[in-house]
């Protein structure tokens, strides 16, 4: 266990940041699952509206450093591709 005051403060800061980042990652996963459920249920108009919000959240998480920017881009591209594929079928 660290003894120095600065080390203890850094541990507190790390825990607080990790809780915040975990909440953001959890929200991203929840929104992604909701979007995929809409796509599987053929609710394409609702999914098209939700994908904008999901993309915005991924961009915000990437800009804050919660996830890597390439990871955000990859998830957004995959979700958009699934929406486009299902929209073309309909």
PyMOL Python script that loads the backbone (N, CA, C, O; Angstrom):
from pymol import cmd

cmd.read_pdbstr("""\
ATOM      1  N   UNK A   1       0.846  -1.181   0.000  1.00  0.00           N
ATOM      2  CA  UNK A   1       0.000   0.000   0.000  1.00  0.00           C
ATOM      3  C   UNK A   1       0.890   1.242   0.000  1.00  0.00           C
ATOM      4  O   UNK A   1       1.852   1.312   0.765  1.00  0.00           O
ATOM      5  N   UNK A   2       0.582   2.215  -0.843  1.00  0.00           N
ATOM      6  CA  UNK A   2       1.398   3.430  -0.882  1.00  0.00           C
ATOM      7  C   UNK A   2       1.272   4.227   0.420  1.00  0.00           C
ATOM      8  O   UNK A   2       0.243   4.202   1.095  1.00  0.00           O
ATOM      9  N   UNK A   3       2.326   4.915   0.736  1.00  0.00           N
ATOM     10  CA  UNK A   3       2.338   5.703   1.957  1.00  0.00           C
ATOM     11  C   UNK A   3       2.211   7.189   1.643  1.00  0.00           C
ATOM     12  O   UNK A   3       1.574   7.925   2.396  1.00  0.00           O
ATOM     13  N   UNK A   4       2.795   7.630   0.565  1.00  0.00           N
ATOM     14  CA  UNK A   4       2.808   9.048   0.228  1.00  0.00           C
ATOM     15  C   UNK A   4       1.397   9.556  -0.052  1.00  0.00           C
ATOM     16  O   UNK A   4       0.561   8.845  -0.609  1.00  0.00           O
ATOM     17  N   UNK A   5       1.158  10.786   0.343  1.00  0.00           N
ATOM     18  CA  UNK A   5      -0.154  11.406   0.147  1.00  0.00           C
ATOM     19  C   UNK A   5      -0.516  11.505  -1.333  1.00  0.00           C
ATOM     20  O   UNK A   5      -1.661  11.264  -1.714  1.00  0.00           O
ATOM     21  N   UNK A   6       0.468  11.862  -2.165  1.00  0.00           N
ATOM     22  CA  UNK A   6       0.210  12.008  -3.598  1.00  0.00           C
ATOM     23  C   UNK A   6      -0.182  10.664  -4.223  1.00  0.00           C
ATOM     24  O   UNK A   6      -1.038  10.618  -5.106  1.00  0.00           O
ATOM     25  N   UNK A   7       0.437   9.576  -3.769  1.00  0.00           N
ATOM     26  CA  UNK A   7       0.110   8.258  -4.306  1.00  0.00           C
ATOM     27  C   UNK A   7      -1.306   7.856  -3.921  1.00  0.00           C
ATOM     28  O   UNK A   7      -2.032   7.274  -4.728  1.00  0.00           O
ATOM     29  N   UNK A   8      -1.697   8.166  -2.694  1.00  0.00           N
ATOM     30  CA  UNK A   8      -3.061   7.854  -2.258  1.00  0.00           C
ATOM     31  C   UNK A   8      -4.083   8.661  -3.053  1.00  0.00           C
ATOM     32  O   UNK A   8      -5.137   8.146  -3.425  1.00  0.00           O
ATOM     33  N   UNK A   9      -3.766   9.925  -3.309  1.00  0.00           N
ATOM     34  CA  UNK A   9      -4.669  10.755  -4.099  1.00  0.00           C
ATOM     35  C   UNK A   9      -4.788  10.210  -5.520  1.00  0.00           C
ATOM     36  O   UNK A   9      -5.879  10.200  -6.091  1.00  0.00           O
ATOM     37  N   UNK A  10      -3.686   9.763  -6.087  1.00  0.00           N
ATOM     38  CA  UNK A  10      -3.724   9.209  -7.444  1.00  0.00           C
ATOM     39  C   UNK A  10      -4.595   7.955  -7.504  1.00  0.00           C
ATOM     40  O   UNK A  10      -5.306   7.740  -8.485  1.00  0.00           O
ATOM     41  N   UNK A  11      -4.541   7.145  -6.480  1.00  0.00           N
ATOM     42  CA  UNK A  11      -5.389   5.950  -6.419  1.00  0.00           C
ATOM     43  C   UNK A  11      -6.862   6.358  -6.398  1.00  0.00           C
ATOM     44  O   UNK A  11      -7.687   5.758  -7.087  1.00  0.00           O
ATOM     45  N   UNK A  12      -7.186   7.377  -5.607  1.00  0.00           N
ATOM     46  CA  UNK A  12      -8.576   7.856  -5.559  1.00  0.00           C
ATOM     47  C   UNK A  12      -9.020   8.371  -6.920  1.00  0.00           C
ATOM     48  O   UNK A  12     -10.134   8.088  -7.360  1.00  0.00           O
ATOM     49  N   UNK A  13      -8.155   9.125  -7.586  1.00  0.00           N
ATOM     50  CA  UNK A  13      -8.490   9.655  -8.908  1.00  0.00           C
ATOM     51  C   UNK A  13      -8.686   8.538  -9.925  1.00  0.00           C
ATOM     52  O   UNK A  13      -9.606   8.581 -10.742  1.00  0.00           O
ATOM     53  N   UNK A  14      -7.808   7.536  -9.866  1.00  0.00           N
ATOM     54  CA  UNK A  14      -7.912   6.412 -10.796  1.00  0.00           C
ATOM     55  C   UNK A  14      -9.221   5.667 -10.623  1.00  0.00           C
ATOM     56  O   UNK A  14      -9.859   5.287 -11.604  1.00  0.00           O
ATOM     57  N   UNK A  15      -9.620   5.458  -9.385  1.00  0.00           N
ATOM     58  CA  UNK A  15     -10.880   4.743  -9.124  1.00  0.00           C
ATOM     59  C   UNK A  15     -12.078   5.534  -9.655  1.00  0.00           C
ATOM     60  O   UNK A  15     -12.994   4.975 -10.258  1.00  0.00           O
ATOM     61  N   UNK A  16     -12.047   6.840  -9.415  1.00  0.00           N
ATOM     62  CA  UNK A  16     -13.148   7.687  -9.870  1.00  0.00           C
ATOM     63  C   UNK A  16     -13.231   7.690 -11.397  1.00  0.00           C
ATOM     64  O   UNK A  16     -14.321   7.588 -11.959  1.00  0.00           O
ATOM     65  N   UNK A  17     -12.083   7.806 -12.070  1.00  0.00           N
ATOM     66  CA  UNK A  17     -12.055   7.782 -13.539  1.00  0.00           C
ATOM     67  C   UNK A  17     -12.543   6.442 -14.078  1.00  0.00           C
ATOM     68  O   UNK A  17     -13.296   6.390 -15.051  1.00  0.00           O
ATOM     69  N   UNK A  18     -12.106   5.357 -13.436  1.00  0.00           N
ATOM     70  CA  UNK A  18     -12.496   4.029 -13.910  1.00  0.00           C
ATOM     71  C   UNK A  18     -14.005   3.829 -13.784  1.00  0.00           C
ATOM     72  O   UNK A  18     -14.625   3.246 -14.673  1.00  0.00           O
ATOM     73  N   UNK A  19     -14.603   4.303 -12.694  1.00  0.00           N
ATOM     74  CA  UNK A  19     -16.057   4.206 -12.539  1.00  0.00           C
ATOM     75  C   UNK A  19     -16.771   4.992 -13.632  1.00  0.00           C
ATOM     76  O   UNK A  19     -17.753   4.522 -14.206  1.00  0.00           O
ATOM     77  N   UNK A  20     -16.275   6.180 -13.913  1.00  0.00           N
ATOM     78  CA  UNK A  20     -16.882   7.028 -14.943  1.00  0.00           C
ATOM     79  C   UNK A  20     -16.763   6.379 -16.312  1.00  0.00           C
ATOM     80  O   UNK A  20     -17.736   6.316 -17.064  1.00  0.00           O
ATOM     81  N   UNK A  21     -15.561   5.892 -16.636  1.00  0.00           N
ATOM     82  CA  UNK A  21     -15.346   5.263 -17.938  1.00  0.00           C
ATOM     83  C   UNK A  21     -16.170   3.993 -18.078  1.00  0.00           C
ATOM     84  O   UNK A  21     -16.691   3.707 -19.156  1.00  0.00           O
ATOM     85  N   UNK A  22     -16.291   3.230 -16.995  1.00  0.00           N
ATOM     86  CA  UNK A  22     -17.075   1.996 -17.041  1.00  0.00           C
ATOM     87  C   UNK A  22     -18.543   2.306 -17.296  1.00  0.00           C
ATOM     88  O   UNK A  22     -19.216   1.567 -18.014  1.00  0.00           O
ATOM     89  N   UNK A  23     -19.041   3.383 -16.721  1.00  0.00           N
ATOM     90  CA  UNK A  23     -20.431   3.768 -16.946  1.00  0.00           C
ATOM     91  C   UNK A  23     -20.651   4.131 -18.413  1.00  0.00           C
ATOM     92  O   UNK A  23     -21.676   3.774 -18.995  1.00  0.00           O
ATOM     93  N   UNK A  24     -19.701   4.833 -19.006  1.00  0.00           N
ATOM     94  CA  UNK A  24     -19.825   5.205 -20.416  1.00  0.00           C
ATOM     95  C   UNK A  24     -19.783   3.961 -21.299  1.00  0.00           C
ATOM     96  O   UNK A  24     -20.586   3.828 -22.222  1.00  0.00           O
ATOM     97  N   UNK A  25     -18.845   3.044 -21.017  1.00  0.00           N
ATOM     98  CA  UNK A  25     -18.763   1.806 -21.817  1.00  0.00           C
ATOM     99  C   UNK A  25     -20.038   0.986 -21.691  1.00  0.00           C
ATOM    100  O   UNK A  25     -20.510   0.404 -22.668  1.00  0.00           O
ATOM    101  N   UNK A  26     -20.589   0.943 -20.486  1.00  0.00           N
ATOM    102  CA  UNK A  26     -21.825   0.191 -20.262  1.00  0.00           C
ATOM    103  C   UNK A  26     -22.974   0.792 -21.065  1.00  0.00           C
ATOM    104  O   UNK A  26     -23.772   0.066 -21.657  1.00  0.00           O
ATOM    105  N   UNK A  27     -23.055   2.116 -21.081  1.00  0.00           N
ATOM    106  CA  UNK A  27     -24.103   2.782 -21.849  1.00  0.00           C
ATOM    107  C   UNK A  27     -23.953   2.484 -23.342  1.00  0.00           C
ATOM    108  O   UNK A  27     -24.946   2.261 -24.035  1.00  0.00           O
ATOM    109  N   UNK A  28     -22.717   2.481 -23.833  1.00  0.00           N
ATOM    110  CA  UNK A  28     -22.481   2.164 -25.245  1.00  0.00           C
ATOM    111  C   UNK A  28     -22.948   0.753 -25.577  1.00  0.00           C
ATOM    112  O   UNK A  28     -23.578   0.525 -26.610  1.00  0.00           O
ATOM    113  N   UNK A  29     -22.636  -0.187 -24.700  1.00  0.00           N
ATOM    114  CA  UNK A  29     -23.053  -1.571 -24.936  1.00  0.00           C
ATOM    115  C   UNK A  29     -24.575  -1.693 -24.933  1.00  0.00           C
ATOM    116  O   UNK A  29     -25.150  -2.396 -25.763  1.00  0.00           O
ATOM    117  N   UNK A  30     -25.222  -1.003 -23.991  1.00  0.00           N
ATOM    118  CA  UNK A  30     -26.681  -1.064 -23.907  1.00  0.00           C
ATOM    119  C   UNK A  30     -27.321  -0.486 -25.162  1.00  0.00           C
ATOM    120  O   UNK A  30     -28.247  -1.076 -25.718  1.00  0.00           O
ATOM    121  N   UNK A  31     -26.827   0.671 -25.610  1.00  0.00           N
ATOM    122  CA  UNK A  31     -27.389   1.283 -26.816  1.00  0.00           C
ATOM    123  C   UNK A  31     -27.151   0.405 -28.049  1.00  0.00           C
ATOM    124  O   UNK A  31     -28.018   0.300 -28.916  1.00  0.00           O
ATOM    125  N   UNK A  32     -25.989  -0.216 -28.120  1.00  0.00           N
ATOM    126  CA  UNK A  32     -25.683  -1.086 -29.250  1.00  0.00           C
ATOM    127  C   UNK A  32     -26.626  -2.290 -29.267  1.00  0.00           C
ATOM    128  O   UNK A  32     -27.139  -2.671 -30.319  1.00  0.00           O
ATOM    129  N   UNK A  33     -26.846  -2.881 -28.101  1.00  0.00           N
ATOM    130  CA  UNK A  33     -27.759  -4.027 -28.027  1.00  0.00           C
ATOM    131  C   UNK A  33     -29.183  -3.626 -28.395  1.00  0.00           C
ATOM    132  O   UNK A  33     -29.892  -4.375 -29.068  1.00  0.00           O
ATOM    133  N   UNK A  34     -29.600  -2.435 -27.949  1.00  0.00           N
ATOM    134  CA  UNK A  34     -30.940  -1.957 -28.287  1.00  0.00           C
ATOM    135  C   UNK A  34     -31.070  -1.750 -29.796  1.00  0.00           C
ATOM    136  O   UNK A  34     -32.095  -2.091 -30.388  1.00  0.00           O
ATOM    137  N   UNK A  35     -30.039  -1.197 -30.408  1.00  0.00           N
ATOM    138  CA  UNK A  35     -30.050  -0.977 -31.856  1.00  0.00           C
ATOM    139  C   UNK A  35     -30.094  -2.299 -32.606  1.00  0.00           C
ATOM    140  O   UNK A  35     -30.845  -2.437 -33.572  1.00  0.00           O
ATOM    141  N   UNK A  36     -29.301  -3.272 -32.175  1.00  0.00           N
ATOM    142  CA  UNK A  36     -29.312  -4.578 -32.838  1.00  0.00           C
ATOM    143  C   UNK A  36     -30.661  -5.276 -32.679  1.00  0.00           C
ATOM    144  O   UNK A  36     -31.116  -5.962 -33.595  1.00  0.00           O
ATOM    145  N   UNK A  37     -31.298  -5.107 -31.529  1.00  0.00           N
ATOM    146  CA  UNK A  37     -32.625  -5.685 -31.327  1.00  0.00           C
ATOM    147  C   UNK A  37     -33.636  -5.047 -32.276  1.00  0.00           C
ATOM    148  O   UNK A  37     -34.503  -5.732 -32.819  1.00  0.00           O
ATOM    149  N   UNK A  38     -33.524  -3.742 -32.473  1.00  0.00           N
ATOM    150  CA  UNK A  38     -34.417  -3.068 -33.421  1.00  0.00           C
ATOM    151  C   UNK A  38     -34.183  -3.564 -34.841  1.00  0.00           C
ATOM    152  O   UNK A  38     -35.132  -3.767 -35.598  1.00  0.00           O
ATOM    153  N   UNK A  39     -32.929  -3.757 -35.196  1.00  0.00           N
ATOM    154  CA  UNK A  39     -32.621  -4.245 -36.540  1.00  0.00           C
ATOM    155  C   UNK A  39     -33.154  -5.655 -36.741  1.00  0.00           C
ATOM    156  O   UNK A  39     -33.690  -5.974 -37.803  1.00  0.00           O
ATOM    157  N   UNK A  40     -33.011  -6.493 -35.736  1.00  0.00           N
ATOM    158  CA  UNK A  40     -33.521  -7.863 -35.844  1.00  0.00           C
ATOM    159  C   UNK A  40     -35.040  -7.895 -35.857  1.00  0.00           C
ATOM    160  O   UNK A  40     -35.639  -8.799 -36.440  1.00  0.00           O
ATOM    161  N   UNK A  41     -35.667  -6.912 -35.217  1.00  0.00           N
ATOM    162  CA  UNK A  41     -37.124  -6.831 -35.199  1.00  0.00           C
ATOM    163  C   UNK A  41     -37.694  -6.064 -36.370  1.00  0.00           C
ATOM    164  O   UNK A  41     -38.901  -5.826 -36.422  1.00  0.00           O
ATOM    165  N   UNK A  42     -36.847  -5.670 -37.319  1.00  0.00           N
ATOM    166  CA  UNK A  42     -37.262  -4.949 -38.523  1.00  0.00           C
ATOM    167  C   UNK A  42     -37.901  -3.601 -38.207  1.00  0.00           C
ATOM    168  O   UNK A  42     -38.778  -3.152 -38.945  1.00  0.00           O
ATOM    169  N   UNK A  43     -37.484  -2.956 -37.141  1.00  0.00           N
ATOM    170  CA  UNK A  43     -37.943  -1.603 -36.821  1.00  0.00           C
ATOM    171  C   UNK A  43     -36.918  -0.631 -37.397  1.00  0.00           C
ATOM    172  O   UNK A  43     -36.137  -0.027 -36.663  1.00  0.00           O
ATOM    173  N   UNK A  44     -36.934  -0.493 -38.708  1.00  0.00           N
ATOM    174  CA  UNK A  44     -35.849   0.204 -39.390  1.00  0.00           C
ATOM    175  C   UNK A  44     -35.889   1.716 -39.185  1.00  0.00           C
ATOM    176  O   UNK A  44     -34.837   2.348 -39.086  1.00  0.00           O
ATOM    177  N   UNK A  45     -37.079   2.305 -39.118  1.00  0.00           N
ATOM    178  CA  UNK A  45     -37.148   3.757 -38.924  1.00  0.00           C
ATOM    179  C   UNK A  45     -36.646   4.146 -37.539  1.00  0.00           C
ATOM    180  O   UNK A  45     -35.917   5.127 -37.388  1.00  0.00           O
ATOM    181  N   UNK A  46     -37.042   3.367 -36.524  1.00  0.00           N
ATOM    182  CA  UNK A  46     -36.565   3.647 -35.171  1.00  0.00           C
ATOM    183  C   UNK A  46     -35.070   3.413 -35.076  1.00  0.00           C
ATOM    184  O   UNK A  46     -34.362   4.153 -34.392  1.00  0.00           O
ATOM    185  N   UNK A  47     -34.586   2.381 -35.763  1.00  0.00           N
ATOM    186  CA  UNK A  47     -33.152   2.085 -35.752  1.00  0.00           C
ATOM    187  C   UNK A  47     -32.359   3.196 -36.435  1.00  0.00           C
ATOM    188  O   UNK A  47     -31.270   3.550 -35.983  1.00  0.00           O
ATOM    189  N   UNK A  48     -32.900   3.746 -37.520  1.00  0.00           N
ATOM    190  CA  UNK A  48     -32.207   4.834 -38.216  1.00  0.00           C
ATOM    191  C   UNK A  48     -32.099   6.070 -37.330  1.00  0.00           C
ATOM    192  O   UNK A  48     -31.102   6.789 -37.378  1.00  0.00           O
ATOM    193  N   UNK A  49     -33.126   6.311 -36.525  1.00  0.00           N
ATOM    194  CA  UNK A  49     -33.067   7.443 -35.606  1.00  0.00           C
ATOM    195  C   UNK A  49     -32.092   7.175 -34.465  1.00  0.00           C
ATOM    196  O   UNK A  49     -31.362   8.070 -34.038  1.00  0.00           O
ATOM    197  N   UNK A  50     -32.085   5.942 -33.978  1.00  0.00           N
ATOM    198  CA  UNK A  50     -31.213   5.600 -32.854  1.00  0.00           C
ATOM    199  C   UNK A  50     -29.748   5.549 -33.260  1.00  0.00           C
ATOM    200  O   UNK A  50     -28.871   5.842 -32.447  1.00  0.00           O
ATOM    201  N   UNK A  51     -29.474   5.183 -34.502  1.00  0.00           N
ATOM    202  CA  UNK A  51     -28.075   5.038 -34.913  1.00  0.00           C
ATOM    203  C   UNK A  51     -27.349   6.380 -34.866  1.00  0.00           C
ATOM    204  O   UNK A  51     -26.139   6.416 -34.641  1.00  0.00           O
ATOM    205  N   UNK A  52     -28.061   7.470 -35.072  1.00  0.00           N
ATOM    206  CA  UNK A  52     -27.434   8.793 -34.961  1.00  0.00           C
ATOM    207  C   UNK A  52     -26.978   9.059 -33.529  1.00  0.00           C
ATOM    208  O   UNK A  52     -25.880   9.566 -33.298  1.00  0.00           O
ATOM    209  N   UNK A  53     -27.838   8.710 -32.573  1.00  0.00           N
ATOM    210  CA  UNK A  53     -27.483   8.901 -31.166  1.00  0.00           C
ATOM    211  C   UNK A  53     -26.324   7.995 -30.764  1.00  0.00           C
ATOM    212  O   UNK A  53     -25.419   8.408 -30.039  1.00  0.00           O
ATOM    213  N   UNK A  54     -26.365   6.766 -31.242  1.00  0.00           N
ATOM    214  CA  UNK A  54     -25.305   5.815 -30.910  1.00  0.00           C
ATOM    215  C   UNK A  54     -23.971   6.298 -31.480  1.00  0.00           C
ATOM    216  O   UNK A  54     -22.947   6.244 -30.798  1.00  0.00           O
ATOM    217  N   UNK A  55     -23.980   6.767 -32.722  1.00  0.00           N
ATOM    218  CA  UNK A  55     -22.755   7.264 -33.344  1.00  0.00           C
ATOM    219  C   UNK A  55     -22.220   8.476 -32.580  1.00  0.00           C
ATOM    220  O   UNK A  55     -21.010   8.613 -32.396  1.00  0.00           O
ATOM    221  N   UNK A  56     -23.108   9.337 -32.145  1.00  0.00           N
ATOM    222  CA  UNK A  56     -22.695  10.515 -31.378  1.00  0.00           C
ATOM    223  C   UNK A  56     -22.049  10.095 -30.052  1.00  0.00           C
ATOM    224  O   UNK A  56     -21.043  10.669 -29.635  1.00  0.00           O
ATOM    225  N   UNK A  57     -22.637   9.090 -29.395  1.00  0.00           N
ATOM    226  CA  UNK A  57     -22.082   8.616 -28.125  1.00  0.00           C
ATOM    227  C   UNK A  57     -20.707   7.978 -28.330  1.00  0.00           C
ATOM    228  O   UNK A  57     -19.797   8.182 -27.526  1.00  0.00           O
ATOM    229  N   UNK A  58     -20.560   7.208 -29.407  1.00  0.00           N
ATOM    230  CA  UNK A  58     -19.253   6.609 -29.687  1.00  0.00           C
ATOM    231  C   UNK A  58     -18.211   7.692 -29.960  1.00  0.00           C
ATOM    232  O   UNK A  58     -17.075   7.592 -29.496  1.00  0.00           O
ATOM    233  N   UNK A  59     -18.592   8.720 -30.708  1.00  0.00           N
ATOM    234  CA  UNK A  59     -17.650   9.810 -30.985  1.00  0.00           C
ATOM    235  C   UNK A  59     -17.260  10.540 -29.695  1.00  0.00           C
ATOM    236  O   UNK A  59     -16.097  10.894 -29.504  1.00  0.00           O
ATOM    237  N   UNK A  60     -18.223  10.757 -28.829  1.00  0.00           N
ATOM    238  CA  UNK A  60     -17.937  11.446 -27.569  1.00  0.00           C
ATOM    239  C   UNK A  60     -17.000  10.615 -26.697  1.00  0.00           C
ATOM    240  O   UNK A  60     -16.069  11.147 -26.092  1.00  0.00           O
ATOM    241  N   UNK A  61     -17.252   9.309 -26.637  1.00  0.00           N
ATOM    242  CA  UNK A  61     -16.387   8.434 -25.841  1.00  0.00           C
ATOM    243  C   UNK A  61     -14.974   8.407 -26.407  1.00  0.00           C
ATOM    244  O   UNK A  61     -13.999   8.381 -25.656  1.00  0.00           O
ATOM    245  N   UNK A  62     -14.867   8.414 -27.728  1.00  0.00           N
ATOM    246  CA  UNK A  62     -13.548   8.407 -28.357  1.00  0.00           C
ATOM    247  C   UNK A  62     -12.820   9.731 -28.116  1.00  0.00           C
ATOM    248  O   UNK A  62     -11.609   9.740 -27.893  1.00  0.00           O
ATOM    249  N   UNK A  63     -13.541  10.834 -28.157  1.00  0.00           N
ATOM    250  CA  UNK A  63     -12.890  12.130 -27.965  1.00  0.00           C
ATOM    251  C   UNK A  63     -12.418  12.308 -26.520  1.00  0.00           C
ATOM    252  O   UNK A  63     -11.450  13.024 -26.269  1.00  0.00           O
ATOM    253  N   UNK A  64     -13.095  11.661 -25.575  1.00  0.00           N
ATOM    254  CA  UNK A  64     -12.696  11.750 -24.176  1.00  0.00           C
ATOM    255  C   UNK A  64     -11.636  10.714 -23.811  1.00  0.00           C
ATOM    256  O   UNK A  64     -11.104  10.735 -22.702  1.00  0.00           O
ATOM    257  N   UNK A  65     -11.331   9.811 -24.737  1.00  0.00           N
ATOM    258  CA  UNK A  65     -10.305   8.814 -24.469  1.00  0.00           C
ATOM    259  C   UNK A  65     -10.814   7.581 -23.750  1.00  0.00           C
ATOM    260  O   UNK A  65     -10.013   6.772 -23.280  1.00  0.00           O
ATOM    261  N   UNK A  66     -12.130   7.416 -23.652  1.00  0.00           N
ATOM    262  CA  UNK A  66     -12.683   6.237 -22.998  1.00  0.00           C
ATOM    263  C   UNK A  66     -12.436   5.009 -23.865  1.00  0.00           C
ATOM    264  O   UNK A  66     -12.077   3.947 -23.358  1.00  0.00           O
ATOM    265  N   UNK A  67     -12.628   5.158 -25.173  1.00  0.00           N
ATOM    266  CA  UNK A  67     -12.300   4.101 -26.128  1.00  0.00           C
ATOM    267  C   UNK A  67     -11.430   4.713 -27.218  1.00  0.00           C
ATOM    268  O   UNK A  67     -11.388   5.932 -27.380  1.00  0.00           O
ATOM    269  N   UNK A  68     -10.751   3.877 -27.946  1.00  0.00           N
ATOM    270  CA  UNK A  68      -9.884   4.354 -29.020  1.00  0.00           C
ATOM    271  C   UNK A  68     -10.738   4.835 -30.184  1.00  0.00           C
ATOM    272  O   UNK A  68     -11.825   4.307 -30.421  1.00  0.00           O
ATOM    273  N   UNK A  69     -10.254   5.832 -30.907  1.00  0.00           N
ATOM    274  CA  UNK A  69     -11.059   6.410 -31.999  1.00  0.00           C
ATOM    275  C   UNK A  69     -11.291   5.410 -33.120  1.00  0.00           C
ATOM    276  O   UNK A  69     -12.340   5.443 -33.762  1.00  0.00           O
ATOM    277  N   UNK A  70     -10.334   4.520 -33.368  1.00  0.00           N
ATOM    278  CA  UNK A  70     -10.529   3.511 -34.400  1.00  0.00           C
ATOM    279  C   UNK A  70     -11.576   2.481 -33.977  1.00  0.00           C
ATOM    280  O   UNK A  70     -12.320   1.964 -34.811  1.00  0.00           O
ATOM    281  N   UNK A  71     -11.626   2.191 -32.695  1.00  0.00           N
ATOM    282  CA  UNK A  71     -12.645   1.275 -32.179  1.00  0.00           C
ATOM    283  C   UNK A  71     -14.028   1.878 -32.374  1.00  0.00           C
ATOM    284  O   UNK A  71     -14.952   1.188 -32.805  1.00  0.00           O
ATOM    285  N   UNK A  72     -14.172   3.151 -32.062  1.00  0.00           N
ATOM    286  CA  UNK A  72     -15.457   3.830 -32.249  1.00  0.00           C
ATOM    287  C   UNK A  72     -15.852   3.811 -33.714  1.00  0.00           C
ATOM    288  O   UNK A  72     -17.007   3.547 -34.047  1.00  0.00           O
ATOM    289  N   UNK A  73     -14.902   4.089 -34.584  1.00  0.00           N
ATOM    290  CA  UNK A  73     -15.175   4.103 -36.017  1.00  0.00           C
ATOM    291  C   UNK A  73     -15.593   2.724 -36.503  1.00  0.00           C
ATOM    292  O   UNK A  73     -16.507   2.600 -37.318  1.00  0.00           O
ATOM    293  N   UNK A  74     -14.932   1.697 -36.007  1.00  0.00           N
ATOM    294  CA  UNK A  74     -15.253   0.330 -36.416  1.00  0.00           C
ATOM    295  C   UNK A  74     -16.674  -0.051 -36.007  1.00  0.00           C
ATOM    296  O   UNK A  74     -17.423  -0.608 -36.809  1.00  0.00           O
ATOM    297  N   UNK A  75     -17.044   0.245 -34.768  1.00  0.00           N
ATOM    298  CA  UNK A  75     -18.391  -0.080 -34.304  1.00  0.00           C
ATOM    299  C   UNK A  75     -19.448   0.682 -35.100  1.00  0.00           C
ATOM    300  O   UNK A  75     -20.464   0.109 -35.493  1.00  0.00           O
ATOM    301  N   UNK A  76     -19.213   1.962 -35.338  1.00  0.00           N
ATOM    302  CA  UNK A  76     -20.170   2.763 -36.095  1.00  0.00           C
ATOM    303  C   UNK A  76     -20.334   2.217 -37.512  1.00  0.00           C
ATOM    304  O   UNK A  76     -21.449   2.138 -38.026  1.00  0.00           O
ATOM    305  N   UNK A  77     -19.225   1.842 -38.139  1.00  0.00           N
ATOM    306  CA  UNK A  77     -19.288   1.334 -39.512  1.00  0.00           C
ATOM    307  C   UNK A  77     -20.048   0.016 -39.568  1.00  0.00           C
ATOM    308  O   UNK A  77     -20.850  -0.202 -40.476  1.00  0.00           O
ATOM    309  N   UNK A  78     -19.800  -0.857 -38.609  1.00  0.00           N
ATOM    310  CA  UNK A  78     -20.492  -2.153 -38.612  1.00  0.00           C
ATOM    311  C   UNK A  78     -21.978  -1.994 -38.393  1.00  0.00           C
ATOM    312  O   UNK A  78     -22.779  -2.662 -39.047  1.00  0.00           O
ATOM    313  N   UNK A  79     -22.357  -1.114 -37.479  1.00  0.00           N
ATOM    314  CA  UNK A  79     -23.782  -0.895 -37.229  1.00  0.00           C
ATOM    315  C   UNK A  79     -24.457  -0.265 -38.446  1.00  0.00           C
ATOM    316  O   UNK A  79     -25.562  -0.659 -38.819  1.00  0.00           O
ATOM    317  N   UNK A  80     -23.801   0.700 -39.055  1.00  0.00           N
ATOM    318  CA  UNK A  80     -24.365   1.346 -40.240  1.00  0.00           C
ATOM    319  C   UNK A  80     -24.494   0.354 -41.387  1.00  0.00           C
ATOM    320  O   UNK A  80     -25.475   0.390 -42.130  1.00  0.00           O
ATOM    321  N   UNK A  81     -23.520  -0.525 -41.536  1.00  0.00           N
ATOM    322  CA  UNK A  81     -23.561  -1.520 -42.606  1.00  0.00           C
ATOM    323  C   UNK A  81     -24.736  -2.469 -42.409  1.00  0.00           C
ATOM    324  O   UNK A  81     -25.406  -2.843 -43.372  1.00  0.00           O
ATOM    325  N   UNK A  82     -24.987  -2.861 -41.148  1.00  0.00           N
ATOM    326  CA  UNK A  82     -26.136  -3.740 -40.895  1.00  0.00           C
ATOM    327  C   UNK A  82     -27.451  -3.028 -41.187  1.00  0.00           C
ATOM    328  O   UNK A  82     -28.375  -3.625 -41.740  1.00  0.00           O
ATOM    329  N   UNK A  83     -27.536  -1.763 -40.818  1.00  0.00           N
ATOM    330  CA  UNK A  83     -28.748  -0.997 -41.107  1.00  0.00           C
ATOM    331  C   UNK A  83     -28.950  -0.870 -42.612  1.00  0.00           C
ATOM    332  O   UNK A  83     -30.063  -1.051 -43.105  1.00  0.00           O
ATOM    333  N   UNK A  84     -27.896  -0.566 -43.335  1.00  0.00           N
ATOM    334  CA  UNK A  84     -28.006  -0.426 -44.793  1.00  0.00           C
ATOM    335  C   UNK A  84     -28.402  -1.733 -45.455  1.00  0.00           C
ATOM    336  O   UNK A  84     -29.195  -1.741 -46.397  1.00  0.00           O
ATOM    337  N   UNK A  85     -27.859  -2.830 -44.972  1.00  0.00           N
ATOM    338  CA  UNK A  85     -28.179  -4.137 -45.545  1.00  0.00           C
ATOM    339  C   UNK A  85     -29.662  -4.467 -45.339  1.00  0.00           C
ATOM    340  O   UNK A  85     -30.331  -4.948 -46.253  1.00  0.00           O
ATOM    341  N   UNK A  86     -30.159  -4.206 -44.143  1.00  0.00           N
ATOM    342  CA  UNK A  86     -31.569  -4.515 -43.867  1.00  0.00           C
ATOM    343  C   UNK A  86     -32.512  -3.548 -44.578  1.00  0.00           C
ATOM    344  O   UNK A  86     -33.611  -3.925 -44.985  1.00  0.00           O
ATOM    345  N   UNK A  87     -32.072  -2.296 -44.725  1.00  0.00           N
ATOM    346  CA  UNK A  87     -32.902  -1.326 -45.431  1.00  0.00           C
ATOM    347  C   UNK A  87     -32.999  -1.669 -46.912  1.00  0.00           C
ATOM    348  O   UNK A  87     -34.048  -1.482 -47.529  1.00  0.00           O
ATOM    349  N   UNK A  88     -31.908  -2.171 -47.482  1.00  0.00           N
ATOM    350  CA  UNK A  88     -31.922  -2.558 -48.895  1.00  0.00           C
ATOM    351  C   UNK A  88     -32.850  -3.737 -49.139  1.00  0.00           C
ATOM    352  O   UNK A  88     -33.493  -3.819 -50.186  1.00  0.00           O
ATOM    353  N   UNK A  89     -32.922  -4.649 -48.174  1.00  0.00           N
ATOM    354  CA  UNK A  89     -33.807  -5.801 -48.323  1.00  0.00           C
ATOM    355  C   UNK A  89     -35.276  -5.389 -48.265  1.00  0.00           C
ATOM    356  O   UNK A  89     -36.122  -5.952 -48.960  1.00  0.00           O
ATOM    357  N   UNK A  90     -35.563  -4.395 -47.422  1.00  0.00           N
ATOM    358  CA  UNK A  90     -36.963  -4.000 -47.218  1.00  0.00           C
ATOM    359  C   UNK A  90     -37.519  -3.164 -48.350  1.00  0.00           C
ATOM    360  O   UNK A  90     -38.682  -2.764 -48.309  1.00  0.00           O
TER     361      UNK A  90
END
""", "prot")
cmd.dss("prot")
cmd.show_as("cartoon", "prot")
cmd.util.cbc("prot")
cmd.orient("prot")
